[in-house]
Amino acid sequence: MSKLIGAALSPFVRKVRVYLDERGIGFESAHMVPGGDDPAFRKISPLGKIPAYQDDQVAVSDSSVIIAYLERRHGAALYPDDAVELARALWLEEYADSAQFDVFIAGIFFAQIVAPAMSGAGPDVAAIQASVDRLPEVFNYLETQIEGEFLVGDSLTIADISVVSPFVNLEYCGHPPNPAQWPKLANYVAGIMRRPGFRSALDAEAPLLQKMSGR
C-alpha cells in the first residue's frame, strides 16, 4: 500500500489525494506539517515540502513530481496525449500552484485559519483583506479559461484537479467566486467539487478543519 504524507488541508496534498482516488490507486494517509523535522519524512522530502509519497518503488516529494511519476508508472490518464493540450494542462497546473497558492492559501487561508490556530491570536484582518482584494484578478483570468465542463478537452485532467483544489481552501474561508460576477468559474468549480474524489477528500479534511477553525 502506498503512503501519502502531509496535512490534509494542504491544496497540494489534496491534489495528489484526488488524483489517487480518480485513478483508483490505493493509499494510506500519514499526517505531517510543512517543514516537519521527522527524520524519516526529511529523508523523503529534504526541503520539508508536502506532500511526500512512498510506494514499493520510490519515495519522493512535491505534488507535481509525484503525479508525473504516477502517470508514468500507472499509465497516462490525466495528462492529455495531444501536445498542445498537454502544454495547456501543465500551464494551468503551474498557475494553480503559484498564483492561486499565493493569493488563496498564503494570503487568505493561512492568515485566516492556520496562523490563528497556531498562535492563539486573532487573524490579521488587514493582511487578509489585501489578498481578498487580489481575488478578482485571479477569478477574471480563470473565467476566460473555461469553455465547458473541463479546462482542457472533454475529460478530467491534471489542470482541473490543480485549479480546483485551492478553491476548497478559499471556500473554507468564505470567499468563493460570486456566480453573478463569474458565472462560468463558479459553475465549473462547483461541478468539479462534486466529483467523488473531491467529496472523499473533503470528508477526510473535516475533522482537522473543525479542530483548527473551531467550527
LUMMI-967640 format. One line per 3 residues: number of its first residue (from 0); their letters; for each residue x, y, z of C-alpha. Coordinates in steps of 0.25 Angstrom, whole numbers, plus 5000, padded with zeros to 4 digits. Layout:
N
NUM	A	X,Y,Z | ...
end
This chain:
215
0	MSK	5000,5000,5000 | 5006,5014,4996 | 5006,5025,5006
3	LIG	5002,5040,5005 | 5009,5048,5015 | 5005,5062,5018
6	AAL	4994,5071,5025 | 4980,5068,5019 | 4976,5083,5017
9	SPF	4988,5086,5008 | 4984,5088,4994 | 4996,5080,4989
12	VRK	4993,5068,4998 | 4978,5069,4993 | 4983,5070,4979
15	VRV	4990,5057,4980 | 4979,5050,4988 | 4969,5054,4978
18	YLD	4978,5048,4967 | 4980,5035,4974 | 4965,5034,4976
21	ERG	4962,5037,4962 | 4972,5026,4957 | 4967,5016,4967
24	IGF	4981,5015,4973 | 4980,5010,4988 | 4988,5018,4999
27	ESA	4988,5021,5013 | 4990,5035,5019 | 5000,5040,5029
30	HMV	5000,5054,5035 | 5011,5063,5034 | 5012,5078,5034
33	PGG	5021,5086,5024 | 5035,5087,5030 | 5033,5075,5039
36	DDP	5046,5071,5045 | 5043,5056,5046 | 5056,5049,5041
39	AFR	5048,5039,5032 | 5040,5050,5026 | 5052,5058,5023
42	KIS	5059,5047,5016 | 5048,5046,5006 | 5046,5062,5006
45	PLG	5059,5069,5009 | 5052,5082,5006 | 5041,5079,5016
48	KIP	5031,5080,5005 | 5017,5073,5006 | 5012,5064,5001
51	AYQ	5022,5053,5001 | 5019,5040,4995 | 5025,5026,4997
54	DDQ	5022,5013,4990 | 5029,5000,4987 | 5038,5007,4977
57	VAV	5040,5021,4981 | 5040,5031,4992 | 5038,5045,4986
60	SDS	5032,5059,4989 | 5025,5070,4982 | 5011,5069,4977
63	SVI	5015,5071,4962 | 5027,5061,4963 | 5018,5051,4970
66	IAY	5007,5051,4959 | 5017,5051,4948 | 5023,5038,4954
69	LER	5009,5032,4956 | 5005,5035,4941 | 5018,5028,4936
72	RHG	5016,5016,4945 | 5001,5014,4944 | 4999,5019,4930
75	AAL	4995,5033,4926 | 4981,5037,4929 | 4980,5051,4934
78	YPD	4991,5057,4925 | 4986,5059,4911 | 4992,5052,4899
81	DAV	4992,5064,4890 | 5004,5073,4891 | 4996,5086,4891
84	ELA	4986,5081,4901 | 4997,5076,4910 | 5004,5089,4910
87	RAL	4991,5096,4914 | 4989,5086,4925 | 5003,5087,4931
90	WLE	5002,5103,4930 | 4989,5103,4938 | 4995,5093,4948
93	EYA	5006,5103,4949 | 4997,5115,4950 | 4989,5108,4962
96	DSA	5002,5104,4969 | 5007,5118,4968 | 4997,5129,4966
99	QFD	4986,5123,4973 | 4994,5118,4984 | 5000,5132,4987
102	VFI	4986,5138,4988 | 4977,5127,4993 | 4986,5120,5002
105	AGI	4997,5128,5007 | 4989,5141,5006 | 4976,5137,5012
108	FFA	4975,5122,5017 | 4988,5123,5025 | 4985,5136,5031
111	QIV	4971,5133,5034 | 4971,5119,5039 | 4985,5113,5040
114	APA	4993,5125,5047 | 4982,5127,5058 | 4981,5113,5061
117	MSG	4996,5112,5063 | 4997,5125,5071 | 4984,5126,5078
120	AGP	4983,5141,5073 | 4973,5147,5064 | 4974,5147,5049
123	DVA	4982,5159,5043 | 4969,5165,5036 | 4977,5175,5028
126	AIQ	4986,5165,5022 | 4975,5156,5019 | 4967,5168,5012
129	ASV	4979,5171,5004 | 4979,5157,4998 | 4964,5157,4997
132	DRL	4965,5170,4988 | 4974,5162,4979 | 4964,5151,4976
135	PEV	4957,5158,4964 | 4970,5157,4957 | 4971,5142,4958
138	FNY	4956,5140,4956 | 4956,5149,4944 | 4967,5141,4937
141	LET	4961,5127,4941 | 4947,5132,4935 | 4954,5134,4922
144	QIE	4960,5119,4922 | 4946,5112,4924 | 4939,5107,4911
147	GEF	4932,5095,4917 | 4931,5084,4928 | 4947,5083,4928
150	LVG	4958,5092,4926 | 4965,5084,4915 | 4958,5075,4905
153	DSL	4946,5067,4909 | 4950,5060,4921 | 4957,5062,4934
156	TIA	4972,5066,4934 | 4982,5070,4944 | 4978,5084,4941
159	DIS	4964,5082,4947 | 4970,5076,4960 | 4981,5086,4961
162	VVS	4972,5098,4959 | 4960,5094,4968 | 4968,5089,4980
165	PFV	4972,5103,4985 | 4957,5107,4983 | 4953,5097,4994
168	NLE	4962,5105,5004 | 4956,5118,4999 | 4942,5113,5001
171	YCG	4946,5109,5015 | 4950,5124,5017 | 4936,5129,5011
174	HPP	4941,5135,4998 | 4936,5126,4987 | 4934,5133,4973
177	NPA	4921,5141,4972 | 4913,5134,4962 | 4907,5147,4957
180	QWP	4921,5153,4954 | 4928,5140,4950 | 4917,5130,4945
183	KLA	4926,5121,4937 | 4936,5120,4948 | 4926,5118,4960
186	NYV	4919,5107,4952 | 4932,5100,4948 | 4937,5099,4962
189	AGI	4924,5094,4967 | 4924,5083,4957 | 4938,5078,4959
192	MRR	4936,5079,4974 | 4924,5069,4973 | 4933,5058,4967
195	PGF	4935,5046,4977 | 4950,5049,4979 | 4948,5063,4984
198	RSA	4936,5059,4993 | 4945,5048,4999 | 4956,5058,5001
201	LDA	4946,5068,5008 | 4941,5057,5017 | 4955,5053,5021
204	EAP	4958,5068,5024 | 4946,5071,5032 | 4952,5067,5046
207	LLQ	4964,5075,5044 | 4957,5087,5039 | 4947,5087,5051
210	KMS	4959,5086,5060 | 4967,5098,5054 | 4955,5107,5052
213	GR	4946,5103,5063 | 4935,5100,5055
end
